[in-house]
Amino acid sequence: MAAPLLLSDLYIYPVKSLGGIRVTEAAVEARGLRHDRRWLIINERNQFMTQRQTAAMAHLKVAPAYNGFLLSHQARPDLLPLFVPFEATPEKTLFATIWDDMVFAWRARPECDEWLSEALGQPSKLVYMSDMVRRDVEPEHNPEGQLVSFADGYPFLLIGQESLGELNTRLAEPVGMDRFRPNLVFSGGQPFDEDAWHDFRVGEVPFRAVRGCGRCILTTIDQRTARKNPHGEPLRTLASYRSQGSKNKVLFGQNVTGPGQGTLRVGDIISVDSFKS
């Protein structure tokens, strides 16, 4: 008898493109897991910043704190950790650009902007997405009108532990799951089983795997050192056997939508109800 599929890890990423926090339990909300990617770093032109262009963001570490989190710079011990609450207040606002979306956002405290500007060596601002904002999942894959936070396009990302294990058998130097920034990690099954899933449940909470997640240069950045792999790994190896479609997108993991409510716990059993046609 095959071992059951289990939710083995849960991650939230309070600030887009910074490190995650591993949790044992998480609430499901309309935009994803509670506190996931509700904060965004933007530049002086109010455009979103990620490790794609600013690899030094990998130096910024996120640690849980009471009603919020701490940001620290692993290469700058002189820079004292910064406390950021999970939610902001609407005292100052602006419009921030993320991909093709212009989003109404609340400003963080001035000291947050000052800290980030010092840490990243360029003018930077921290902004928050309130519950009043509507940012939709990409329309062609969103008949239910699902919402998303400051994540790239979908409220959840799912990856199987076996999929990472299989990739690592092909690499000279294995990589960790933090290269791929999933929310939901599961154990059991075969590598890339998740590619075929459509409707599935984690415990009693229903989800839908919409499409594969196209990977980018961010996966080549070592999250411990902020250095890009000189050989383009693991993206180069993934491209050799995980490229699909006319644009040769390199796929790893599944973009997922959810019910907007519920609670997930590490150890929950995963049941697959239907498969993609």
C-alpha positions in Angstrom: 0.0 0.0 0.0 1.4 3.4 -1.0 2.2 5.9 1.7 -0.3 8.7 2.0 0.3 12.2 0.7 1.0 14.5 3.6 1.4 18.2 4.0 5.0 18.2 5.2 5.8 22.0 5.3 4.0 25.3 5.3 5.6 28.6 4.6 4.5 32.2 4.6 6.5 35.1 3.1 5.5 38.3 4.8 7.5 40.4 2.3 7.5 39.6 -1.3 10.9 38.2 -2.5 12.4 38.0 1.1 12.8 34.9 3.1 9.9 32.8 4.4 8.8 31.7 7.9 8.2 28.0 8.4 4.9 27.5 10.3 3.0 24.4 11.6 -0.4 25.9 11.1 -1.8 28.6 8.8 -5.2 30.2 8.1 -6.4 30.3 4.5 -7.8 33.7 3.4 -9.0 35.2 0.2 -5.5 36.2 -1.0 -3.7 33.1 0.3 -2.2 32.1 3.6 -2.7 34.8 6.3 0.2 37.3 6.3 1.6 35.9 3.1 3.1 38.6 0.8 1.1 41.4 2.1 4.2 43.6 2.3 6.1 44.8 -0.8 9.4 46.6 -1.3 9.3 49.3 -4.0 11.9 51.6 -5.5 11.8 55.4 -5.8 9.5 55.1 -8.9 7.1 53.0 -6.8 7.9 49.9 -8.9 8.1 46.5 -7.1 11.6 45.1 -6.3 12.5 41.4 -6.3 15.7 39.3 -6.2 15.5 39.1 -10.0 17.0 42.5 -10.2 18.3 43.0 -6.7 20.0 39.8 -5.5 21.1 41.5 -2.3 17.5 41.1 -1.1 18.5 37.5 -0.2 20.7 38.9 2.6 17.5 40.2 4.3 16.2 37.5 6.7 12.7 37.3 8.2 12.1 35.9 11.7 8.7 35.7 13.6 7.9 38.1 16.3 4.8 38.9 18.3 2.2 40.3 16.0 4.8 40.8 13.3 8.3 39.9 12.2 11.9 41.0 12.4 14.0 41.9 9.4 17.8 41.6 9.7 20.7 41.8 7.3 22.9 38.7 7.6 26.0 40.5 6.3 25.5 43.7 8.3 25.7 43.0 12.0 25.9 46.8 12.5 22.3 47.2 11.2 20.0 46.4 14.1 17.0 44.2 13.3 13.8 46.0 12.2 10.4 45.1 13.6 7.5 45.2 11.1 3.9 44.5 12.2 1.9 42.0 10.2 -0.5 44.8 9.3 -0.1 48.5 8.5 -2.3 51.5 9.1 -3.7 53.8 6.4 -2.0 57.0 7.5 0.0 57.4 4.2 -0.8 55.8 0.9 0.4 55.5 -2.6 0.0 53.5 -5.8 2.6 50.7 -6.4 3.2 48.9 -9.6 3.6 45.1 -9.6 3.9 43.5 -13.0 1.0 44.9 -15.0 -1.0 45.9 -11.9 -1.2 49.3 -10.2 -2.2 48.6 -6.6 -3.3 51.1 -3.9 -1.0 50.5 -0.9 -0.5 51.7 2.6 3.0 53.1 3.6 5.0 51.6 6.4 6.6 53.7 9.1 9.4 56.1 7.8 12.0 54.2 9.8 11.2 51.0 7.7 12.0 52.9 4.5 15.2 54.3 6.0 16.2 50.8 7.2 15.6 49.2 3.8 17.3 52.0 1.9 20.4 51.5 4.1 20.2 47.7 3.8 19.8 47.6 0.0 22.0 50.6 -0.8 19.3 52.3 -2.8 16.1 54.3 -2.1 13.5 51.8 -1.0 10.0 51.9 0.5 7.9 49.3 2.2 4.1 49.2 1.4 1.2 47.0 2.6 -1.8 45.5 0.8 -5.0 46.1 2.8 -8.2 44.0 2.6 -9.8 46.8 0.7 -7.6 46.2 -2.4 -8.8 43.9 -5.2 -6.0 42.3 -7.2 -7.2 39.4 -9.4 -5.5 36.2 -10.4 -4.7 36.3 -14.1 -8.1 36.5 -15.9 -7.6 33.6 -18.4 -7.2 31.2 -15.4 -9.7 32.8 -13.0 -13.4 32.0 -13.7 -14.1 32.1 -10.0 -12.8 35.6 -9.5 -9.9 34.6 -7.1 -7.8 37.2 -5.5 -4.0 37.4 -4.9 -1.7 39.3 -2.6 1.7 40.7 -3.8 2.6 37.2 -5.0 3.5 37.0 -8.7 0.1 35.7 -9.9 -1.5 33.1 -7.6 -2.4 32.8 -3.9 -0.6 29.5 -3.4 2.4 27.6 -4.7 2.6 23.8 -4.2 5.7 21.6 -4.7 6.2 17.9 -3.9 9.3 17.0 -1.8 9.9 14.1 -4.3 10.1 16.6 -7.1 12.9 18.5 -5.4 14.6 15.2 -4.6 14.5 14.1 -8.2 16.0 17.4 -9.4 18.8 17.2 -6.8 19.8 13.8 -8.2 20.7 15.6 -11.5 22.7 18.5 -9.8 26.3 18.5 -8.8 25.3 20.6 -5.8 21.9 19.9 -4.3 19.6 22.9 -3.6 17.1 23.6 -0.9 13.4 24.2 -1.2 13.9 27.8 -0.4 15.1 28.4 -4.0 11.5 27.9 -5.1 9.5 29.7 -2.4 6.5 27.3 -2.0 3.6 27.8 0.4 2.6 24.1 0.5 5.1 21.2 0.4 4.0 17.6 0.5 5.6 14.3 0.9 4.7 11.0 -0.7 3.9 10.0 -4.3 6.3 10.2 -7.3 8.3 13.2 -8.6 6.1 15.7 -10.3 2.8 14.0 -9.4 1.5 17.4 -8.7 1.6 18.3 -12.4 -1.4 16.2 -13.1 -3.6 17.3 -10.1 -6.6 19.5 -10.6 -8.9 19.4 -7.6 -7.4 18.3 -4.3 -8.0 18.7 -0.6 -5.5 19.4 2.3 -7.4 17.9 5.2 -10.9 19.2 4.5 -9.8 22.4 2.7 -10.3 22.3 -1.1 -7.8 23.6 -3.6 -7.4 23.7 -7.4 -4.0 23.3 -9.2 -4.4 25.8 -12.1 -1.1 25.6 -14.0 2.6 24.9 -13.7 4.8 27.6 -12.2 7.3 29.1 -14.7 10.7 29.6 -13.0 13.1 32.4 -13.4 16.6 33.5 -12.6 15.7 33.9 -8.9 16.1 30.1 -8.5 19.8 30.5 -9.3 20.4 32.8 -6.2 21.8 31.0 -3.1 19.5 32.2 -0.3 22.4 31.9 2.2 24.9 34.0 0.3 22.9 36.1 -2.2 25.3 34.9 -4.9 24.0 33.8 -8.3 25.2 30.4 -9.5 27.8 31.0 -12.3 26.4 28.1 -14.3 22.8 29.1 -14.0 21.9 26.1 -11.8 19.4 24.7 -11.0 17.5 26.6 -13.8 19.8 25.2 -16.5 19.2 21.6 -15.5 15.5 22.2 -15.0 15.4 23.6 -18.5 16.8 20.4 -20.0 13.8 18.4 -19.0 11.1 20.7 -17.6 10.6 23.2 -20.5 7.1 23.3 -22.0 5.0 25.2 -24.5 6.0 27.5 -27.4 7.8 29.9 -25.0 9.8 27.0 -23.4 8.7 28.0 -19.9 10.7 26.0 -17.3 8.0 24.6 -14.9 8.5 23.5 -11.3 5.6 23.4 -8.9 1.9 24.2 -9.3 0.1 27.6 -9.1 -2.9 27.0 -6.9 -6.2 28.7 -6.0 -8.2 28.0 -2.8 -11.5 28.5 -1.0 -10.7 31.7 0.8 -11.1 30.1 4.3 -10.0 27.2 6.4 -7.0 26.1 8.4 -4.0 24.0 7.3 -1.7 22.0 9.6 1.5 20.2 8.9 0.7 16.5 8.8 -2.7 17.0 7.1 -3.6 14.3 4.6 -3.8 15.4 1.0 -6.5 13.8 -1.2 -6.6 14.2 -5.0 -10.2 14.5 -6.3 -9.6 15.1 -10.0 -6.8 15.3 -12.5 -6.1 17.7 -15.4 -7.5 16.5 -18.7 
